[in-house]
């Protein structure tokens, strides 16, 4: 399984143990999720999302973060077919990044960071995906957003943790901790890592 990303302790050179505090457990059978609808849109071109994620199973689809109002207008960060996926859908994918790496460890934590800056002149740098401190650069699907593209994330629309935005379902089975959303800045994992 050379393509698997394990739950390596990437922040610790000597490999000592650490505890991830204040996690929430999401049980898909309970339709567990968090939601918020913003009254006013903010920066829809530049933002960062970071979280520690531990999956309880690897056989299902896990929506981590999503925003939008319908099946034709939504953005999502999710696991599907054991791959990490980021996409924006509007009657078809406007952009989509899907990792080639497989995520099959249901016993360890992953640190995930998604940094977005659609004002960047380099198409491949407009959405950056990081796993356990390393930038993901190999994709099974790679369609980058257009220059100055605006996301549904940060719009005055419903935002969810642990479900799809466009219809009920896609509930996560697992744990999330230290979930951060930074409006207006594209950051790297060093802004969130424990050292």
C-alpha positions in Angstrom: 0.0 0.0 0.0 2.6 2.5 -1.1 -0.1 5.2 -1.8 -1.6 5.0 1.7 -1.1 8.0 4.0 -0.8 6.5 7.5 -1.4 8.3 10.7 2.3 9.2 11.1 3.1 11.6 13.9 4.5 14.1 11.5 5.1 16.8 14.1 7.3 14.8 16.3 10.8 13.8 15.2 11.2 11.4 18.1 7.7 9.9 17.7 6.4 10.6 21.3 2.7 10.3 21.8 0.3 13.2 22.1 -3.4 13.7 22.7 -5.9 15.5 20.5 -8.1 17.3 22.8 -11.8 18.4 22.5 -12.9 16.2 19.7 -16.5 15.7 18.6 -17.8 12.3 17.7 -20.1 12.1 14.7 -22.2 9.0 14.2 -23.7 8.8 10.7 -26.6 6.6 12.0 -27.7 9.6 14.1 -27.4 12.1 11.3 -25.0 14.0 13.5 -23.9 17.4 12.1 -23.3 21.0 12.9 -24.7 23.9 10.8 -24.7 27.6 10.5 -26.1 30.0 7.9 -24.3 33.3 7.7 -26.3 36.5 7.4 -23.7 38.3 5.3 -21.1 37.0 2.8 -17.5 37.6 3.5 -14.3 36.7 1.5 -15.4 33.9 -0.9 -12.0 33.9 -2.7 -9.4 33.5 0.1 -9.7 31.4 3.2 -8.3 28.4 5.1 -9.9 25.4 6.7 -8.0 23.1 9.1 -9.1 20.1 11.2 -7.9 16.9 12.8 -10.0 14.0 11.5 -10.3 10.4 12.7 -12.5 8.1 10.6 -14.4 5.3 12.3 -14.8 3.4 9.0 -13.4 3.5 5.5 -16.3 2.0 3.6 -18.5 5.1 3.3 -18.6 8.7 2.1 -17.6 11.2 4.8 -18.5 14.9 4.3 -16.3 17.0 6.5 -17.3 20.6 5.5 -19.7 21.8 2.9 -21.7 24.9 2.0 -24.4 25.7 -0.5 -28.1 25.7 -1.1 -28.9 23.0 -3.6 -27.6 20.1 -5.7 -26.5 22.6 -8.3 -24.8 25.1 -6.0 -22.4 23.7 -3.4 -18.8 23.3 -2.3 -17.5 20.3 -0.2 -14.4 18.8 1.4 -15.0 15.1 1.8 -13.7 11.5 1.7 -15.0 9.2 -1.1 -13.7 5.9 -2.2 -10.9 6.4 0.4 -9.7 9.5 -1.3 -9.7 13.1 -0.1 -11.9 15.3 -2.4 -12.4 19.0 -2.7 -15.0 20.2 -5.2 -17.3 23.0 -6.2 -20.5 21.9 -8.1 -22.7 24.0 -10.2 -24.6 21.9 -12.7 -21.3 20.0 -13.1 -18.0 20.4 -11.3 -16.6 23.9 -11.6 -13.4 22.6 -10.1 -12.4 19.4 -8.4 -9.2 18.0 -6.7 -9.2 14.3 -5.7 -6.1 12.8 -4.1 -4.4 9.7 -5.5 -3.5 8.8 -1.9 -5.8 6.4 -0.1 -7.0 7.0 3.4 -7.6 3.6 5.0 -6.5 4.2 8.6 -9.5 4.1 10.8 -7.4 4.1 14.0 -5.3 7.2 13.5 -5.8 11.0 13.2 -5.2 13.0 10.0 -4.4 16.7 10.0 -6.1 18.2 7.0 -5.6 21.8 5.7 -7.3 23.3 2.7 -6.0 26.8 1.7 -7.8 28.7 -1.0 -6.7 31.8 -2.9 -8.4 32.1 -6.3 -6.7 35.4 -6.9 -3.4 33.5 -7.4 -2.1 33.8 -11.0 -0.9 30.1 -10.9 -3.9 27.8 -11.4 -2.3 25.0 -9.4 -1.8 27.2 -6.4 -5.4 28.4 -6.1 -6.4 25.5 -3.9 -3.8 23.8 -1.8 -4.5 20.5 0.0 -2.3 19.4 2.9 -2.3 16.1 4.8 -0.2 15.6 7.9 1.9 18.6 7.1 2.7 17.7 3.5 1.2 19.4 0.5 -0.7 17.0 -1.8 0.5 17.3 -5.4 -0.6 14.0 -7.0 -4.2 14.0 -8.0 -6.5 11.4 -9.6 -8.7 14.3 -10.7 -7.3 17.8 -11.1 -9.5 20.6 -12.3 -8.4 23.9 -10.8 -10.8 26.9 -10.1 -10.8 29.8 -12.5 -9.0 33.0 -11.6 -11.0 35.0 -9.0 -13.6 32.3 -8.7 -16.0 32.7 -5.8 -16.9 29.8 -3.5 -20.2 29.1 -1.8 -18.1 28.8 1.3 -18.3 32.2 3.1 -21.5 33.1 1.2 -24.7 33.9 3.1 -25.8 30.2 2.7 -25.9 27.2 4.9 -22.6 25.7 6.0 -22.2 22.2 7.5 -19.8 20.1 9.4 -20.4 16.3 8.8 -23.0 16.4 6.0 -23.6 17.4 2.4 -24.9 20.9 1.9 -27.2 20.2 -1.1 -29.2 17.3 0.5 -29.3 15.4 3.7 -26.8 12.6 3.8 -23.1 12.1 3.6 -22.8 12.1 7.3 -19.4 11.5 8.8 -18.6 8.4 10.9 -15.7 9.5 13.1 -14.1 12.3 15.1 -13.1 15.9 14.4 -11.1 18.2 16.6 -9.4 21.6 16.4 -11.6 22.7 13.5 -10.5 26.2 12.3 -11.8 28.4 9.6 -9.7 31.5 8.7 -11.5 34.1 6.6 -9.4 36.2 4.2 -6.0 34.4 4.6 -4.5 31.3 2.9 -2.3 29.6 5.5 0.0 26.6 5.7 -0.2 23.7 8.2 2.5 25.4 10.4 -0.2 27.8 11.5 -2.2 25.0 13.1 0.3 22.2 14.0 1.2 21.3 17.5 5.0 21.5 18.1 
